[in-house]
Amino acid sequence: MELCPSIKNILLLDSEGKRIAVKYYSDDWPTNAAKEAFEKAIFTKTQKTNARTEAEITMFENYVVVYKFVQDLHFFVTGGENENEIILATVLQGFFDAVGILLRGTVDKKEALENLDLILLCLDEIVDGGIILETDANVIAGKVASHSIDAGAPLSEQTITQALATAREHLTRSLLK
Protein backbone atom coordinates (compact mmCIF):
# COMPACT_ATOMS: atom_id res chain seq x y z
CA MET A 1 0.00 0.00 0.00
CA GLU A 2 1.30 3.43 -0.95
CA LEU A 3 1.86 6.07 1.71
CA CYS A 4 0.57 8.97 -0.37
CA PRO A 5 -3.00 8.91 -1.68
CA SER A 6 -3.11 8.95 -5.47
CA ILE A 7 -5.65 9.53 -8.20
CA LYS A 8 -5.89 7.32 -11.30
CA ASN A 9 -8.00 9.75 -13.34
CA ILE A 10 -10.44 12.64 -13.23
CA LEU A 11 -13.23 12.65 -15.79
CA LEU A 12 -15.77 15.24 -16.82
CA LEU A 13 -18.30 13.71 -19.22
CA ASP A 14 -21.49 15.03 -20.76
CA SER A 15 -24.97 13.50 -20.38
CA GLU A 16 -24.24 11.10 -23.26
CA GLY A 17 -20.95 9.85 -21.80
CA LYS A 18 -18.77 11.84 -24.20
CA ARG A 19 -15.59 13.60 -23.05
CA ILE A 20 -15.58 17.20 -21.96
CA ALA A 21 -12.29 17.14 -20.03
CA VAL A 22 -10.37 14.08 -18.86
CA LYS A 23 -6.99 13.60 -17.27
CA TYR A 24 -5.31 10.22 -16.64
CA TYR A 25 -2.50 9.89 -14.12
CA SER A 26 -1.63 6.20 -14.44
CA ASP A 27 -0.76 3.72 -17.17
CA ASP A 28 -3.65 1.41 -16.26
CA TRP A 29 -5.24 2.42 -19.57
CA PRO A 30 -2.33 2.39 -22.06
CA THR A 31 -4.24 3.36 -25.21
CA ASN A 32 -6.81 5.97 -26.07
CA ALA A 33 -9.24 3.16 -26.97
CA ALA A 34 -8.82 1.65 -23.48
CA LYS A 35 -9.47 5.05 -21.91
CA GLU A 36 -12.60 5.60 -23.99
CA ALA A 37 -13.83 2.08 -23.17
CA PHE A 38 -13.37 2.77 -19.45
CA GLU A 39 -15.23 6.07 -19.74
CA LYS A 40 -18.11 4.45 -21.61
CA ALA A 41 -18.32 1.57 -19.12
CA ILE A 42 -18.24 3.79 -16.02
CA PHE A 43 -20.82 6.12 -17.55
CA THR A 44 -23.12 3.20 -18.39
CA LYS A 45 -22.80 1.79 -14.87
CA THR A 46 -23.55 5.09 -13.12
CA GLN A 47 -26.04 6.86 -15.41
CA LYS A 48 -29.12 5.38 -13.70
CA THR A 49 -28.07 6.55 -10.23
CA ASN A 50 -29.16 9.76 -8.58
CA ALA A 51 -25.86 11.44 -7.68
CA ARG A 52 -27.15 15.00 -7.95
CA THR A 53 -27.29 16.09 -4.32
CA GLU A 54 -24.14 14.43 -3.01
CA ALA A 55 -21.33 12.22 -4.27
CA GLU A 56 -21.84 8.49 -4.76
CA ILE A 57 -19.15 5.82 -4.43
CA THR A 58 -18.84 2.57 -6.37
CA MET A 59 -16.31 -0.17 -7.00
CA PHE A 60 -15.68 -0.71 -10.71
CA GLU A 61 -13.06 -3.01 -12.26
CA ASN A 62 -10.97 -2.97 -9.05
CA TYR A 63 -11.11 0.83 -8.82
CA VAL A 64 -12.92 3.07 -6.37
CA VAL A 65 -14.94 5.62 -8.32
CA VAL A 66 -16.54 8.67 -6.70
CA TYR A 67 -18.96 10.61 -8.87
CA LYS A 68 -21.46 13.44 -8.91
CA PHE A 69 -23.81 14.86 -11.54
CA VAL A 70 -25.01 18.41 -12.15
CA GLN A 71 -27.19 19.54 -15.08
CA ASP A 72 -25.75 17.68 -18.09
CA LEU A 73 -22.25 17.14 -16.64
CA HIS A 74 -20.94 14.03 -14.90
CA PHE A 75 -17.87 14.41 -12.64
CA PHE A 76 -15.78 11.30 -11.79
CA VAL A 77 -12.65 10.73 -9.68
CA THR A 78 -11.02 7.28 -9.77
CA GLY A 79 -8.54 5.78 -7.32
CA GLY A 80 -7.02 2.36 -6.70
CA GLU A 81 -9.03 -0.34 -4.93
CA ASN A 82 -7.30 0.41 -1.60
CA GLU A 83 -7.69 4.18 -1.86
CA ASN A 84 -9.56 6.09 0.84
CA GLU A 85 -13.04 7.02 -0.42
CA ILE A 86 -13.15 10.16 1.72
CA ILE A 87 -9.99 11.50 0.10
CA LEU A 88 -11.38 10.77 -3.37
CA ALA A 89 -14.66 12.44 -2.42
CA THR A 90 -12.74 15.50 -1.18
CA VAL A 91 -10.90 15.75 -4.52
CA LEU A 92 -14.21 15.40 -6.37
CA GLN A 93 -15.87 18.08 -4.25
CA GLY A 94 -12.90 20.43 -4.72
CA PHE A 95 -13.04 19.96 -8.50
CA PHE A 96 -16.83 20.28 -8.59
CA ASP A 97 -16.87 23.46 -6.47
CA ALA A 98 -13.91 25.05 -8.30
CA VAL A 99 -15.64 24.51 -11.64
CA GLY A 100 -18.78 26.07 -10.15
CA ILE A 101 -16.79 29.12 -9.04
CA LEU A 102 -14.97 29.48 -12.37
CA LEU A 103 -18.19 29.12 -14.38
CA ARG A 104 -19.92 31.59 -12.06
CA GLY A 105 -22.57 29.09 -10.97
CA THR A 106 -23.69 28.19 -14.50
CA VAL A 107 -22.41 24.62 -14.56
CA ASP A 108 -23.59 23.04 -17.81
CA LYS A 109 -22.05 21.54 -20.95
CA LYS A 110 -22.22 24.71 -23.06
CA GLU A 111 -20.53 26.84 -20.40
CA ALA A 112 -17.95 24.10 -19.69
CA LEU A 113 -16.98 23.87 -23.37
CA GLU A 114 -16.70 27.66 -23.64
CA ASN A 115 -14.36 27.69 -20.61
CA LEU A 116 -12.52 24.44 -21.27
CA ASP A 117 -9.14 26.13 -20.74
CA LEU A 118 -10.13 27.05 -17.17
CA ILE A 119 -11.36 23.52 -16.45
CA LEU A 120 -8.12 21.98 -17.74
CA LEU A 121 -6.08 24.42 -15.63
CA CYS A 122 -8.29 23.45 -12.71
CA LEU A 123 -7.38 19.78 -13.20
CA ASP A 124 -3.69 20.73 -13.29
CA GLU A 125 -4.00 22.65 -10.01
CA ILE A 126 -5.77 19.77 -8.22
CA VAL A 127 -3.61 16.78 -9.17
CA ASP A 128 -0.14 16.44 -10.68
CA GLY A 129 1.09 13.02 -11.72
CA GLY A 130 -1.57 11.37 -9.58
CA ILE A 131 -0.51 13.23 -6.43
CA ILE A 132 -3.15 15.45 -4.85
CA LEU A 133 -1.95 19.05 -4.62
CA GLU A 134 -5.04 20.97 -3.56
CA THR A 135 -8.68 20.31 -2.64
CA ASP A 136 -9.88 23.74 -1.52
CA ALA A 137 -12.11 25.07 -4.31
CA ASN A 138 -11.41 28.73 -3.51
CA VAL A 139 -7.64 28.21 -3.68
CA ILE A 140 -7.94 26.20 -6.91
CA ALA A 141 -10.17 28.82 -8.55
CA GLY A 142 -7.84 31.59 -7.36
CA LYS A 143 -4.79 29.93 -8.89
CA VAL A 144 -6.63 29.27 -12.15
CA ALA A 145 -7.87 32.87 -12.28
CA SER A 146 -4.30 34.11 -11.71
CA HIS A 147 -3.26 32.25 -14.89
CA SER A 148 -5.63 34.51 -16.81
CA ILE A 149 -3.58 37.66 -16.16
CA ASP A 150 -3.91 40.26 -18.91
CA ALA A 151 -1.10 40.92 -21.40
CA GLY A 152 -0.36 44.29 -19.77
CA ALA A 153 0.95 42.60 -16.64
CA PRO A 154 4.71 42.51 -16.00
CA LEU A 155 6.49 39.55 -17.62
CA SER A 156 7.37 38.15 -14.19
CA GLU A 157 3.65 37.66 -13.48
CA GLN A 158 2.80 35.96 -16.80
CA THR A 159 2.92 32.29 -17.69
CA ILE A 160 5.42 31.20 -20.33
CA THR A 161 2.71 30.96 -22.98
CA GLN A 162 1.44 34.44 -22.15
CA ALA A 163 5.00 35.83 -22.14
CA LEU A 164 5.73 34.28 -25.56
CA ALA A 165 2.48 35.69 -26.95
CA THR A 166 3.37 39.14 -25.61
CA ALA A 167 6.90 38.91 -27.07
CA ARG A 168 5.49 37.78 -30.44
CA GLU A 169 3.07 40.72 -30.40
CA HIS A 170 5.87 43.21 -29.63
CA LEU A 171 8.08 41.70 -32.36
CA THR A 172 5.27 41.91 -34.91
CA ARG A 173 4.63 45.56 -34.02
CA SER A 174 8.33 46.44 -34.34
CA LEU A 175 8.60 44.70 -37.73
CA LEU A 176 5.52 46.50 -39.07
CA LYS A 177 6.87 49.97 -38.19
C-alpha positions as CSV (number, residue, x, y, z in Angstrom):
1,M,0.0,0.0,0.0
2,E,1.3,3.4,-1.0
3,L,1.9,6.1,1.7
4,C,0.6,9.0,-0.4
5,P,-3.0,8.9,-1.7
6,S,-3.1,9.0,-5.5
7,I,-5.6,9.5,-8.2
8,K,-5.9,7.3,-11.3
9,N,-8.0,9.7,-13.3
10,I,-10.4,12.6,-13.2
11,L,-13.2,12.6,-15.8
12,L,-15.8,15.2,-16.8
13,L,-18.3,13.7,-19.2
14,D,-21.5,15.0,-20.8
15,S,-25.0,13.5,-20.4
16,E,-24.2,11.1,-23.3
17,G,-20.9,9.9,-21.8
18,K,-18.8,11.8,-24.2
19,R,-15.6,13.6,-23.1
20,I,-15.6,17.2,-22.0
21,A,-12.3,17.1,-20.0
22,V,-10.4,14.1,-18.9
23,K,-7.0,13.6,-17.3
24,Y,-5.3,10.2,-16.6
25,Y,-2.5,9.9,-14.1
26,S,-1.6,6.2,-14.4
27,D,-0.8,3.7,-17.2
28,D,-3.7,1.4,-16.3
29,W,-5.2,2.4,-19.6
30,P,-2.3,2.4,-22.1
31,T,-4.2,3.4,-25.2
32,N,-6.8,6.0,-26.1
33,A,-9.2,3.2,-27.0
34,A,-8.8,1.7,-23.5
35,K,-9.5,5.0,-21.9
36,E,-12.6,5.6,-24.0
37,A,-13.8,2.1,-23.2
38,F,-13.4,2.8,-19.4
39,E,-15.2,6.1,-19.7
40,K,-18.1,4.4,-21.6
41,A,-18.3,1.6,-19.1
42,I,-18.2,3.8,-16.0
43,F,-20.8,6.1,-17.6
44,T,-23.1,3.2,-18.4
45,K,-22.8,1.8,-14.9
46,T,-23.5,5.1,-13.1
47,Q,-26.0,6.9,-15.4
48,K,-29.1,5.4,-13.7
49,T,-28.1,6.5,-10.2
50,N,-29.2,9.8,-8.6
51,A,-25.9,11.4,-7.7
52,R,-27.1,15.0,-8.0
53,T,-27.3,16.1,-4.3
54,E,-24.1,14.4,-3.0
55,A,-21.3,12.2,-4.3
56,E,-21.8,8.5,-4.8
57,I,-19.2,5.8,-4.4
58,T,-18.8,2.6,-6.4
59,M,-16.3,-0.2,-7.0
60,F,-15.7,-0.7,-10.7
61,E,-13.1,-3.0,-12.3
62,N,-11.0,-3.0,-9.0
63,Y,-11.1,0.8,-8.8
64,V,-12.9,3.1,-6.4
65,V,-14.9,5.6,-8.3
66,V,-16.5,8.7,-6.7
67,Y,-19.0,10.6,-8.9
68,K,-21.5,13.4,-8.9
69,F,-23.8,14.9,-11.5
70,V,-25.0,18.4,-12.2
71,Q,-27.2,19.5,-15.1
72,D,-25.8,17.7,-18.1
73,L,-22.3,17.1,-16.6
74,H,-20.9,14.0,-14.9
75,F,-17.9,14.4,-12.6
76,F,-15.8,11.3,-11.8
77,V,-12.7,10.7,-9.7
78,T,-11.0,7.3,-9.8
79,G,-8.5,5.8,-7.3
80,G,-7.0,2.4,-6.7
81,E,-9.0,-0.3,-4.9
82,N,-7.3,0.4,-1.6
83,E,-7.7,4.2,-1.9
84,N,-9.6,6.1,0.8
85,E,-13.0,7.0,-0.4
86,I,-13.1,10.2,1.7
87,I,-10.0,11.5,0.1
88,L,-11.4,10.8,-3.4
89,A,-14.7,12.4,-2.4
90,T,-12.7,15.5,-1.2
91,V,-10.9,15.8,-4.5
92,L,-14.2,15.4,-6.4
93,Q,-15.9,18.1,-4.3
94,G,-12.9,20.4,-4.7
95,F,-13.0,20.0,-8.5
96,F,-16.8,20.3,-8.6
97,D,-16.9,23.5,-6.5
98,A,-13.9,25.1,-8.3
99,V,-15.6,24.5,-11.6
100,G,-18.8,26.1,-10.1
101,I,-16.8,29.1,-9.0
102,L,-15.0,29.5,-12.4
103,L,-18.2,29.1,-14.4
104,R,-19.9,31.6,-12.1
105,G,-22.6,29.1,-11.0
106,T,-23.7,28.2,-14.5
107,V,-22.4,24.6,-14.6
108,D,-23.6,23.0,-17.8
109,K,-22.1,21.5,-21.0
110,K,-22.2,24.7,-23.1
111,E,-20.5,26.8,-20.4
112,A,-18.0,24.1,-19.7
113,L,-17.0,23.9,-23.4
114,E,-16.7,27.7,-23.6
115,N,-14.4,27.7,-20.6
116,L,-12.5,24.4,-21.3
117,D,-9.1,26.1,-20.7
118,L,-10.1,27.0,-17.2
119,I,-11.4,23.5,-16.5
120,L,-8.1,22.0,-17.7
121,L,-6.1,24.4,-15.6
122,C,-8.3,23.5,-12.7
123,L,-7.4,19.8,-13.2
124,D,-3.7,20.7,-13.3
125,E,-4.0,22.6,-10.0
126,I,-5.8,19.8,-8.2
127,V,-3.6,16.8,-9.2
128,D,-0.1,16.4,-10.7
129,G,1.1,13.0,-11.7
130,G,-1.6,11.4,-9.6
131,I,-0.5,13.2,-6.4
132,I,-3.2,15.4,-4.9
133,L,-1.9,19.1,-4.6
134,E,-5.0,21.0,-3.6
135,T,-8.7,20.3,-2.6
136,D,-9.9,23.7,-1.5
137,A,-12.1,25.1,-4.3
138,N,-11.4,28.7,-3.5
139,V,-7.6,28.2,-3.7
140,I,-7.9,26.2,-6.9
141,A,-10.2,28.8,-8.5
142,G,-7.8,31.6,-7.4
143,K,-4.8,29.9,-8.9
144,V,-6.6,29.3,-12.2
145,A,-7.9,32.9,-12.3
146,S,-4.3,34.1,-11.7
147,H,-3.3,32.3,-14.9
148,S,-5.6,34.5,-16.8
149,I,-3.6,37.7,-16.2
150,D,-3.9,40.3,-18.9
151,A,-1.1,40.9,-21.4
152,G,-0.4,44.3,-19.8
153,A,1.0,42.6,-16.6
154,P,4.7,42.5,-16.0
155,L,6.5,39.5,-17.6
156,S,7.4,38.2,-14.2
157,E,3.6,37.7,-13.5
158,Q,2.8,36.0,-16.8
159,T,2.9,32.3,-17.7
160,I,5.4,31.2,-20.3
161,T,2.7,31.0,-23.0
162,Q,1.4,34.4,-22.1
163,A,5.0,35.8,-22.1
164,L,5.7,34.3,-25.6
165,A,2.5,35.7,-27.0
166,T,3.4,39.1,-25.6
167,A,6.9,38.9,-27.1
168,R,5.5,37.8,-30.4
169,E,3.1,40.7,-30.4
170,H,5.9,43.2,-29.6
171,L,8.1,41.7,-32.4
172,T,5.3,41.9,-34.9
173,R,4.6,45.6,-34.0
174,S,8.3,46.4,-34.3
175,L,8.6,44.7,-37.7
176,L,5.5,46.5,-39.1
177,K,6.9,50.0,-38.2
